[in-house]
Amino acid sequence: MTAAQCTHKLGIPAAGQLHQPDAYARGDAEALAYASGWCNARGLTRILANAATDQITREKGTRMRWCSLGMLLCGFSLLATLSWAGQDEKDLARAEALIQELYKDDLAKAEKDPLIRTRLALLFLQEAMDTSDDPAGRSVLLRRSLELASGAGDVATAFQAIEEMALESKYTPARIYQMKSEALTTASTSVTTNDAYQTVYDSALALLEDALAVDDFKAAKQLVQTADNAGRKLRNVNLVSAVRKRADDIAKLEKEFARWAPFAEVLAKNPNDPEACYQMGQYQALMKGNWETGLPLLARGLNLDMKSLASADLAEPKTAQEQIKLAARWFKLGLDLKGNMQIHALLRAYSWYQQALADAGMDQLADIENQMKSITERLPAEYRIGEITAEVKKCDGHFGPVYDGAFAPDGKKFVTAAGDGSLRLWDARTGKELKRLEGHSGRVWTVAFAPDGRRVVSGGFDSTVRLWDLTSGRESRRFTGHNDYVRSVAISKDGRRILSGGDDRMVRLWNVDTGMEIRSFAGHGHFVWCVALSRDGKHALSASLDKTARLWDVETGQALKKLEGHKDTVLAVAFAPDGRRAVTGSTDHTLRVWDLASGECLKTLTGHKGYVHSVAFSPDGRRVLSAGADHTVRLWDVLSGKELRTLEGHRDQVWSVTFSRDGRLALSTGQDHTARVWGGAQ
């Protein structure tokens, strides 16, 4: 079947212009396979692992596939219940001996051939991931994989082996970072290709941020040197200039830290020293914006005003009135500070004003919005929420259209869902692929991050909703009940409920713990294309090809409002942070902002020259992003309804767009097989 025949079968115009959803929602298996790159859906990692096995075993004169180390270690598999830390040395020795016996020739060749080292490292990693019944065997395989990958300059495999080790050994984040740093240093001496040097460069800069987070300036400078060496090997002026500028920044940070270092030493000896707590609390919270560490220190410090403020923050006020009061205290403090301290105090005030929006009375909203505007005007451009201006990273790797994407809660990673049947986890800072999740038997259309940052939920053309564990890279639960394509998923703030919608015209609510359907929401007369949950989890929104969006009561399943006004199908819907408004996107090329209490349209936003596929509110509710079939992402001012800027870069229709939780980054995905990260004003 030719490409033209496939696109014709799916209803896709030859020019690539988005077609009516009803037309492309269907297609026979052959056409879908061609259009989505289904032949590649098993993913590169498994293909490479199989290729590695074939190559190695071909040289050994056998076609044996070692499917599970646990099966081969049956002689001592009864000891598999031992914990990682408590593994018997005899078991480890036996596992090591067995690997040496089976792969003696290959290991000998690997000492001289980097390519064989790479293949063997990948093979051992895959076998370790497939081994669940023999901790000792898994341990030895991972250690061997790490050693081989580091020696071959294969940073990605080395890092993944470390992450697998951390699954059962419960390494601290600091230890994991240290292991990765050591592996990178070893690997950097073995790489020979431009792609490998680029990986070393990107990985060094990513680890650099982890080093700075724990004030490890010695390691930070070593990582800068590693990145600098890689940049020079690439003969890339921009890369070398950037890393040397970063080196200057680190020198300034180290000099600044010298003021705080004595207090850090005191705190290490006496965690409750009032002066050290106060000083290091200021450093962590106000200098670095590390509130999780800084607030408890300030609450134990000797400064009574700061102690009171930090204690009030740690109490997590629940009412809008209390949140506004706390925000005002941080704002007042910020006005008396300078530099980084002022910035982070103002950002803390902003975050509490933002939380107050959801429950504030109508008489309070104007004051909150004015205060947030006042804070925004005082912040440097790069710290302003929702001010997206330029592309930061382009991420290639999927074999088909990328239909959806979602940021991790901390904004450091994101996940994508694509037509090649896979989900992929990416590093938002480097744009590098970290992990691949496979299991859906067809296109994966939608994905959402759980609030714990350790799981994602997805839905696809196999009519299933699936929950994935990102640490292991495996499916942890499957939700079945939809009898047609699943188009959209959302997960509640507490991570206990999943909402989904699909081509069976139903919205369904699921219990994450049991995997059972709690209730369904019936009423739409056509495919449900998008669903959303309010921040408090009490209300749901759905958008449908029946030209309406609907507001639902989650506990009763009752439809509360029907949002009508679009002239064509509604493809996207999102709650504003305050839960009082919503924005929709339609095939009529417009966005509409709605008042959910009355069901009235407040504003119509025009500018797109094609279907509007996706919409997203900024965390403060002042901005909206939209993704369109006209190959653009657009940023809008909600109050005025005016388009602020058009973001261009995608070479085909854009399927999804979303903000990071802090509003400083945006993520878009497209028909051009890419995901793109966009950054704020500079």
Secondary structure, DSSP 8 states (H G I E B T S, - for coil): --HHHHHHHHT--TT-----HHHHT---HHHHHHHHTGGGTT-HHHHHHHHHHHHHHHHHT-------HHHHTGGGGGGTTS-STT--HHHHHHHHHHHHHHTHHHHHHHTT-HHHHHHHHHHHHHHHHH--S-HHHHHHHHHHHHHHHHHHT-HHHHHHHHHHHHHHH---HHHHHHHHHHHHHHHHTT--SHHHHHHHHHHHHHHHHHHHHTT-HHHHHHHHHHHHHHHHHHT-HHHHHHHHHHHHHHHHHHHHHHHHHHHHHHHHH-TT-HHHHHHHHIIIIIIS--HHHHHHHHHTSS-HHHHHHHHHHHT---SHHHHHHHHHHHHHHHHT--HHHHHHHHHHHHHHHHHHTTT--HHHHHHHHHHHHHHHHHS-GGG-TT-EEEEEEEE---SS-EEEEEE-TTSSEEEEEETTSEEEEEETTT--EEEEEE--SS-EEEEEE-TTSSEEEEEETTSEEEEEETTTTEEEEEEE--SS-EEEEEE-TTSSEEEEEETTS-EEEEETTT--EEEEE---SS-EEEEEE-TTSSEEEEEETTSEEEEEETTT--EEEEEE--SS-EEEEEE-TTSSEEEEEETTSEEEEEETTTTEEEEEEE--SS-EEEEEE-TTSSEEEEEETTSEEEEEETTT--EEEEEE--SS-EEEEEE-TTSSEEEEEETTS-EEEEEE--
